[in-house]
Amino acid sequence: MAEGRQRDQWNHTAQLLAMAYNTHRDPKARALKPADFHPLAGKQASLPKVKDLSILKTVFVKE
């Protein structure tokens, strides 16, 4: 429960930081998102690579 509250507070703080930064940034600089300021926002995990599993069938399946 404490972790949820901490995450919620960081969501709020990250929104405020992003808004303040984007308000006062150089027009030529890119706009930052709240996730850029959020220390708890993990990066999305990449999907595992798909491999051919047919060899497992020959090893483990008895016909």
Backbone as XML, in Angstrom:
<?xml version="1.0"?>
<chain id="A" units="angstrom">
  <residue number="1" name="MET">
    <atom name="N" x="0.825" y="-1.178" z="0.000"/>
    <atom name="CA" x="0.000" y="0.000" z="0.000"/>
    <atom name="C" x="0.871" y="1.245" z="0.000"/>
  </residue>
  <residue number="2" name="ALA">
    <atom name="N" x="1.965" y="1.194" z="0.716"/>
    <atom name="CA" x="2.866" y="2.345" z="0.750"/>
    <atom name="C" x="3.495" y="2.567" z="-0.616"/>
  </residue>
  <residue number="3" name="GLU">
    <atom name="N" x="3.789" y="1.475" z="-1.319"/>
    <atom name="CA" x="4.388" y="1.614" z="-2.650"/>
    <atom name="C" x="3.396" y="2.251" z="-3.625"/>
  </residue>
  <residue number="4" name="GLY">
    <atom name="N" x="2.129" y="1.892" z="-3.510"/>
    <atom name="CA" x="1.106" y="2.493" z="-4.363"/>
    <atom name="C" x="0.960" y="3.982" z="-4.110"/>
  </residue>
  <residue number="5" name="ARG">
    <atom name="N" x="1.015" y="4.353" z="-2.846"/>
    <atom name="CA" x="0.918" y="5.777" z="-2.511"/>
    <atom name="C" x="2.132" y="6.539" z="-3.033"/>
  </residue>
  <residue number="6" name="GLN">
    <atom name="N" x="3.309" y="5.948" z="-2.880"/>
    <atom name="CA" x="4.528" y="6.593" z="-3.361"/>
    <atom name="C" x="4.484" y="6.746" z="-4.882"/>
  </residue>
  <residue number="7" name="ARG">
    <atom name="N" x="4.018" y="5.715" z="-5.579"/>
    <atom name="CA" x="3.907" y="5.787" z="-7.037"/>
    <atom name="C" x="2.916" y="6.879" z="-7.441"/>
  </residue>
  <residue number="8" name="ASP">
    <atom name="N" x="1.793" y="6.967" z="-6.727"/>
    <atom name="CA" x="0.800" y="7.998" z="-7.020"/>
    <atom name="C" x="1.370" y="9.393" z="-6.803"/>
  </residue>
  <residue number="9" name="GLN">
    <atom name="N" x="2.120" y="9.570" z="-5.743"/>
    <atom name="CA" x="2.731" y="10.875" z="-5.483"/>
    <atom name="C" x="3.764" y="11.224" z="-6.551"/>
  </residue>
  <residue number="10" name="TRP">
    <atom name="N" x="4.528" y="10.238" z="-7.013"/>
    <atom name="CA" x="5.492" y="10.502" z="-8.083"/>
    <atom name="C" x="4.788" y="10.800" z="-9.397"/>
  </residue>
  <residue number="11" name="ASN">
    <atom name="N" x="3.638" y="10.160" z="-9.643"/>
    <atom name="CA" x="2.868" y="10.482" z="-10.850"/>
    <atom name="C" x="2.475" y="11.953" z="-10.836"/>
  </residue>
  <residue number="12" name="HIS">
    <atom name="N" x="2.011" y="12.412" z="-9.697"/>
    <atom name="CA" x="1.606" y="13.809" z="-9.541"/>
    <atom name="C" x="2.794" y="14.742" z="-9.727"/>
  </residue>
  <residue number="13" name="THR">
    <atom name="N" x="3.902" y="14.438" z="-9.064"/>
    <atom name="CA" x="5.095" y="15.279" z="-9.143"/>
    <atom name="C" x="5.657" y="15.299" z="-10.560"/>
  </residue>
  <residue number="14" name="ALA">
    <atom name="N" x="5.671" y="14.155" z="-11.225"/>
    <atom name="CA" x="6.190" y="14.088" z="-12.593"/>
    <atom name="C" x="5.338" y="14.922" z="-13.540"/>
  </residue>
  <residue number="15" name="GLN">
    <atom name="N" x="4.028" y="14.920" z="-13.329"/>
    <atom name="CA" x="3.145" y="15.757" z="-14.150"/>
    <atom name="C" x="3.474" y="17.233" z="-13.969"/>
  </residue>
  <residue number="16" name="LEU">
    <atom name="N" x="3.659" y="17.638" z="-12.725"/>
    <atom name="CA" x="3.980" y="19.039" z="-12.450"/>
    <atom name="C" x="5.336" y="19.431" z="-13.024"/>
  </residue>
  <residue number="17" name="LEU">
    <atom name="N" x="6.334" y="18.568" z="-12.879"/>
    <atom name="CA" x="7.658" y="18.860" z="-13.418"/>
    <atom name="C" x="7.628" y="18.963" z="-14.938"/>
  </residue>
  <residue number="18" name="ALA">
    <atom name="N" x="6.911" y="18.059" z="-15.592"/>
    <atom name="CA" x="6.818" y="18.100" z="-17.052"/>
    <atom name="C" x="6.115" y="19.369" z="-17.512"/>
  </residue>
  <residue number="19" name="MET">
    <atom name="N" x="5.058" y="19.752" z="-16.815"/>
    <atom name="CA" x="4.342" y="20.965" z="-17.182"/>
    <atom name="C" x="5.224" y="22.195" z="-16.991"/>
  </residue>
  <residue number="20" name="ALA">
    <atom name="N" x="5.936" y="22.272" z="-15.883"/>
    <atom name="CA" x="6.813" y="23.418" z="-15.629"/>
    <atom name="C" x="7.943" y="23.472" z="-16.649"/>
  </residue>
  <residue number="21" name="TYR">
    <atom name="N" x="8.537" y="22.329" z="-16.961"/>
    <atom name="CA" x="9.624" y="22.302" z="-17.937"/>
    <atom name="C" x="9.127" y="22.716" z="-19.316"/>
  </residue>
  <residue number="22" name="ASN">
    <atom name="N" x="8.007" y="22.152" z="-19.744"/>
    <atom name="CA" x="7.499" y="22.439" z="-21.083"/>
    <atom name="C" x="7.012" y="23.875" z="-21.220"/>
  </residue>
  <residue number="23" name="THR">
    <atom name="N" x="6.605" y="24.483" z="-20.116"/>
    <atom name="CA" x="6.183" y="25.882" z="-20.149"/>
    <atom name="C" x="7.365" y="26.807" z="-20.380"/>
  </residue>
  <residue number="24" name="HIS">
    <atom name="N" x="8.517" y="26.476" z="-19.817"/>
    <atom name="CA" x="9.682" y="27.364" z="-19.870"/>
    <atom name="C" x="10.810" y="26.843" z="-20.759"/>
  </residue>
  <residue number="25" name="ARG">
    <atom name="N" x="10.541" y="25.871" z="-21.598"/>
    <atom name="CA" x="11.604" y="25.310" z="-22.436"/>
    <atom name="C" x="11.836" y="26.163" z="-23.674"/>
  </residue>
  <residue number="26" name="ASP">
    <atom name="N" x="12.970" y="25.928" z="-24.306"/>
    <atom name="CA" x="13.288" y="26.572" z="-25.571"/>
    <atom name="C" x="12.328" y="26.017" z="-26.630"/>
  </residue>
  <residue number="27" name="PRO">
    <atom name="N" x="11.732" y="26.858" z="-27.456"/>
    <atom name="CA" x="10.782" y="26.361" z="-28.462"/>
    <atom name="C" x="11.390" y="25.327" z="-29.418"/>
  </residue>
  <residue number="28" name="LYS">
    <atom name="N" x="12.696" y="25.359" z="-29.570"/>
    <atom name="CA" x="13.337" y="24.411" z="-30.479"/>
    <atom name="C" x="13.627" y="23.069" z="-29.802"/>
  </residue>
  <residue number="29" name="ALA">
    <atom name="N" x="13.580" y="23.040" z="-28.487"/>
    <atom name="CA" x="13.841" y="21.797" z="-27.749"/>
    <atom name="C" x="12.583" y="20.928" z="-27.753"/>
  </residue>
  <residue number="30" name="ARG">
    <atom name="N" x="12.792" y="19.642" z="-27.630"/>
    <atom name="CA" x="11.639" y="18.734" z="-27.627"/>
    <atom name="C" x="10.904" y="18.819" z="-26.289"/>
  </residue>
  <residue number="31" name="ALA">
    <atom name="N" x="9.627" y="18.563" z="-26.345"/>
    <atom name="CA" x="8.823" y="18.545" z="-25.129"/>
    <atom name="C" x="9.086" y="17.241" z="-24.382"/>
  </residue>
  <residue number="32" name="LEU">
    <atom name="N" x="9.204" y="17.334" z="-23.080"/>
    <atom name="CA" x="9.428" y="16.148" z="-22.263"/>
    <atom name="C" x="8.102" y="15.634" z="-21.723"/>
  </residue>
  <residue number="33" name="LYS">
    <atom name="N" x="8.050" y="14.341" z="-21.502"/>
    <atom name="CA" x="6.856" y="13.696" z="-20.965"/>
    <atom name="C" x="7.049" y="13.467" z="-19.472"/>
  </residue>
  <residue number="34" name="PRO">
    <atom name="N" x="5.971" y="13.281" z="-18.730"/>
    <atom name="CA" x="6.101" y="13.000" z="-17.295"/>
    <atom name="C" x="6.971" y="11.782" z="-17.006"/>
  </residue>
  <residue number="35" name="ALA">
    <atom name="N" x="6.981" y="10.816" z="-17.884"/>
    <atom name="CA" x="7.810" y="9.622" z="-17.668"/>
    <atom name="C" x="9.296" y="9.962" z="-17.663"/>
  </residue>
  <residue number="36" name="ASP">
    <atom name="N" x="9.677" y="11.067" z="-18.300"/>
    <atom name="CA" x="11.078" y="11.481" z="-18.300"/>
    <atom name="C" x="11.528" y="11.946" z="-16.918"/>
  </residue>
  <residue number="37" name="PHE">
    <atom name="N" x="10.597" y="12.341" z="-16.072"/>
    <atom name="CA" x="10.913" y="12.828" z="-14.732"/>
    <atom name="C" x="10.611" y="11.796" z="-13.647"/>
  </residue>
  <residue number="38" name="HIS">
    <atom name="N" x="9.913" y="10.739" z="-13.998"/>
    <atom name="CA" x="9.418" y="9.765" z="-13.023"/>
    <atom name="C" x="10.489" y="8.710" z="-12.733"/>
  </residue>
  <residue number="39" name="PRO">
    <atom name="N" x="11.003" y="8.651" z="-11.496"/>
    <atom name="CA" x="12.061" y="7.679" z="-11.197"/>
    <atom name="C" x="11.548" y="6.243" z="-11.078"/>
  </residue>
  <residue number="40" name="LEU">
    <atom name="N" x="10.262" y="6.068" z="-10.849"/>
    <atom name="CA" x="9.720" y="4.724" z="-10.679"/>
    <atom name="C" x="9.141" y="4.154" z="-11.966"/>
  </residue>
  <residue number="41" name="ALA">
    <atom name="N" x="9.036" y="4.977" z="-12.989"/>
    <atom name="CA" x="8.477" y="4.508" z="-14.253"/>
    <atom name="C" x="9.514" y="3.655" z="-14.963"/>
  </residue>
  <residue number="42" name="GLY">
    <atom name="N" x="9.251" y="2.380" z="-14.987"/>
    <atom name="CA" x="10.178" y="1.473" z="-15.657"/>
    <atom name="C" x="9.994" y="1.530" z="-17.156"/>
  </residue>
  <residue number="43" name="LYS">
    <atom name="N" x="11.029" y="1.221" z="-17.853"/>
    <atom name="CA" x="10.923" y="1.163" z="-19.300"/>
    <atom name="C" x="10.194" y="-0.116" z="-19.671"/>
  </residue>
  <residue number="44" name="GLN">
    <atom name="N" x="9.484" y="-0.059" z="-20.774"/>
    <atom name="CA" x="8.729" y="-1.220" z="-21.193"/>
    <atom name="C" x="9.681" y="-2.350" z="-21.547"/>
  </residue>
  <residue number="45" name="ALA">
    <atom name="N" x="9.361" y="-3.504" z="-21.048"/>
    <atom name="CA" x="10.193" y="-4.672" z="-21.322"/>
    <atom name="C" x="9.997" y="-5.098" z="-22.770"/>
  </residue>
  <residue number="46" name="SER">
    <atom name="N" x="11.063" y="-5.427" z="-23.418"/>
    <atom name="CA" x="10.958" y="-5.870" z="-24.798"/>
    <atom name="C" x="10.399" y="-7.290" z="-24.829"/>
  </residue>
  <residue number="47" name="LEU">
    <atom name="N" x="9.705" y="-7.598" z="-25.893"/>
    <atom name="CA" x="9.121" y="-8.917" z="-26.030"/>
    <atom name="C" x="10.216" y="-9.938" z="-26.301"/>
  </residue>
  <residue number="48" name="PRO">
    <atom name="N" x="10.060" y="-11.127" z="-25.760"/>
    <atom name="CA" x="11.074" y="-12.150" z="-26.032"/>
    <atom name="C" x="11.058" y="-12.525" z="-27.511"/>
  </residue>
  <residue number="49" name="LYS">
    <atom name="N" x="12.203" y="-12.891" z="-28.002"/>
    <atom name="CA" x="12.303" y="-13.273" z="-29.406"/>
    <atom name="C" x="11.652" y="-14.635" z="-29.602"/>
  </residue>
  <residue number="50" name="VAL">
    <atom name="N" x="10.944" y="-14.763" z="-30.704"/>
    <atom name="CA" x="10.255" y="-16.007" z="-31.019"/>
    <atom name="C" x="11.256" y="-16.966" z="-31.652"/>
  </residue>
  <residue number="51" name="LYS">
    <atom name="N" x="11.242" y="-18.186" z="-31.160"/>
    <atom name="CA" x="12.136" y="-19.204" z="-31.706"/>
    <atom name="C" x="11.317" y="-20.417" z="-32.112"/>
  </residue>
  <residue number="52" name="ASP">
    <atom name="N" x="11.882" y="-21.187" z="-32.982"/>
    <atom name="CA" x="11.225" y="-22.402" z="-33.445"/>
    <atom name="C" x="11.333" y="-23.475" z="-32.359"/>
  </residue>
  <residue number="53" name="LEU">
    <atom name="N" x="10.201" y="-23.916" z="-31.874"/>
    <atom name="CA" x="10.177" y="-24.900" z="-30.793"/>
    <atom name="C" x="9.872" y="-26.310" z="-31.292"/>
  </residue>
  <residue number="54" name="SER">
    <atom name="N" x="9.936" y="-26.532" z="-32.583"/>
    <atom name="CA" x="9.611" y="-27.856" z="-33.119"/>
    <atom name="C" x="10.592" y="-28.918" z="-32.644"/>
  </residue>
  <residue number="55" name="ILE">
    <atom name="N" x="11.807" y="-28.533" z="-32.346"/>
    <atom name="CA" x="12.790" y="-29.505" z="-31.849"/>
    <atom name="C" x="12.351" y="-30.074" z="-30.500"/>
  </residue>
  <residue number="56" name="LEU">
    <atom name="N" x="11.667" y="-29.290" z="-29.704"/>
    <atom name="CA" x="11.172" y="-29.788" z="-28.419"/>
    <atom name="C" x="10.125" y="-30.878" z="-28.618"/>
  </residue>
  <residue number="57" name="LYS">
    <atom name="N" x="9.330" y="-30.728" z="-29.671"/>
    <atom name="CA" x="8.313" y="-31.741" z="-29.943"/>
    <atom name="C" x="8.972" y="-33.081" z="-30.252"/>
  </residue>
  <residue number="58" name="THR">
    <atom name="N" x="10.038" y="-33.052" z="-31.036"/>
    <atom name="CA" x="10.711" y="-34.309" z="-31.376"/>
    <atom name="C" x="11.382" y="-34.930" z="-30.159"/>
  </residue>
  <residue number="59" name="VAL">
    <atom name="N" x="11.803" y="-34.129" z="-29.227"/>
    <atom name="CA" x="12.490" y="-34.646" z="-28.046"/>
    <atom name="C" x="11.507" y="-35.174" z="-27.001"/>
  </residue>
  <residue number="60" name="PHE">
    <atom name="N" x="10.419" y="-34.455" z="-26.759"/>
    <atom name="CA" x="9.550" y="-34.773" z="-25.632"/>
    <atom name="C" x="8.244" y="-35.486" z="-25.986"/>
  </residue>
  <residue number="61" name="VAL">
    <atom name="N" x="7.838" y="-35.485" z="-27.230"/>
    <atom name="CA" x="6.558" y="-36.095" z="-27.592"/>
    <atom name="C" x="6.818" y="-37.473" z="-28.178"/>
  </residue>
  <residue number="62" name="LYS">
    <atom name="N" x="6.198" y="-38.466" z="-27.552"/>
    <atom name="CA" x="6.308" y="-39.837" z="-28.062"/>
    <atom name="C" x="5.066" y="-40.136" z="-28.886"/>
  </residue>
  <residue number="63" name="GLU">
    <atom name="N" x="5.274" y="-40.688" z="-30.045"/>
    <atom name="CA" x="4.126" y="-41.011" z="-30.902"/>
    <atom name="C" x="3.944" y="-42.484" z="-31.027"/>
  </residue>
</chain>
